[in-house]
């Protein structure tokens, strides 16, 4: 399977991004998932129950 389109997409998004910025983005994403209200998690699970495990 050819993943060149995926590699090009990632290269486009990560082109001007440093490792420090990438780590900060990951930390912010994790914090947002942790502090996200349960109602939002339930709404996401209604659309795709495989995104978030049972909480």
GROMACS elastic network, one bead per residue, 0.5 to 0.9 nm:
[ bonds ]
;  ai    aj funct       b0    kb
    2     5     6  0.78126   500
    2     6     6  0.88091   500
    3     6     6  0.52827   500
    3     7     6  0.63284   500
    3     8     6  0.87206   500
    4     8     6  0.60631   500
    4     9     6  0.85110   500
    5     8     6  0.50657   500
    5     9     6  0.61133   500
    5    10     6  0.86432   500
    6     9     6  0.50686   500
    6    10     6  0.61976   500
    6    11     6  0.84968   500
    7    10     6  0.51526   500
    7    11     6  0.59949   500
    7    12     6  0.85314   500
    8    12     6  0.61025   500
    8    13     6  0.87535   500
    9    12     6  0.51188   500
    9    13     6  0.64383   500
    9    14     6  0.86446   500
   10    13     6  0.52070   500
   10    14     6  0.59357   500
   10    15     6  0.81095   500
   11    14     6  0.51584   500
   11    15     6  0.54655   500
   12    15     6  0.53237   500
   12    16     6  0.83131   500
   13    16     6  0.75100   500
   13    17     6  0.76469   500
   14    17     6  0.50378   500
   14    18     6  0.77687   500
   14    22     6  0.83508   500
   15    18     6  0.84217   500
   17    20     6  0.81506   500
   17    21     6  0.61851   500
   17    22     6  0.67441   500
   18    21     6  0.52796   500
   18    22     6  0.63569   500
   18    23     6  0.87754   500
   19    22     6  0.50083   500
   19    23     6  0.61762   500
   19    24     6  0.86086   500
   20    23     6  0.52021   500
   20    24     6  0.62482   500
   20    25     6  0.87001   500
   21    24     6  0.50540   500
   21    25     6  0.61905   500
   21    26     6  0.87043   500
   22    25     6  0.51099   500
   22    26     6  0.63125   500
   22    27     6  0.87263   500
   23    26     6  0.51155   500
   23    27     6  0.62090   500
   23    28     6  0.86380   500
   24    27     6  0.51223   500
   24    28     6  0.61693   500
   24    29     6  0.85929   500
   25    28     6  0.51424   500
   25    29     6  0.61459   500
   25    30     6  0.86866   500
   26    29     6  0.50567   500
   26    30     6  0.62118   500
   26    31     6  0.86261   500
   27    30     6  0.51837   500
   27    31     6  0.61773   500
   27    32     6  0.85906   500
   28    31     6  0.51071   500
   28    32     6  0.60814   500
   28    33     6  0.86266   500
   29    32     6  0.51248   500
   29    33     6  0.62456   500
   29    34     6  0.86950   500
   30    33     6  0.51687   500
   30    34     6  0.62414   500
   30    35     6  0.87582   500
   31    34     6  0.50931   500
   31    35     6  0.61588   500
   31    36     6  0.82998   500
   32    35     6  0.53115   500
   32    36     6  0.56839   500
   33    36     6  0.52059   500
   33    37     6  0.87151   500
   33    41     6  0.87178   500
   34    37     6  0.84970   500
   35    38     6  0.88611   500
   36    39     6  0.83562   500
   36    40     6  0.67309   500
   36    41     6  0.71170   500
   37    40     6  0.55027   500
   37    41     6  0.66500   500
   37    42     6  0.88813   500
   38    42     6  0.61011   500
   38    43     6  0.85640   500
   38    55     6  0.86476   500
   39    42     6  0.50397   500
   39    43     6  0.61710   500
   39    44     6  0.86807   500
   40    44     6  0.62392   500
   40    45     6  0.85826   500
   41    44     6  0.51243   500
   41    45     6  0.61589   500
   41    46     6  0.86983   500
   41    52     6  0.74528   500
   41    55     6  0.89971   500
   42    46     6  0.62332   500
   42    47     6  0.89456   500
   42    49     6  0.88228   500
   43    46     6  0.51880   500
   43    47     6  0.68972   500
   43    48     6  0.89746   500
   44    47     6  0.54196   500
   44    48     6  0.62455   500
   44    49     6  0.73249   500
   44    51     6  0.76953   500
   44    52     6  0.80025   500
   45    50     6  0.72352   500
   45    51     6  0.69415   500
   45    52     6  0.68238   500
   45    53     6  0.88290   500
   46    49     6  0.62009   500
   48    51     6  0.60333   500
   48    52     6  0.83861   500
   49    52     6  0.65909   500
   49    53     6  0.77066   500
   50    53     6  0.67469   500
   52    55     6  0.81053   500
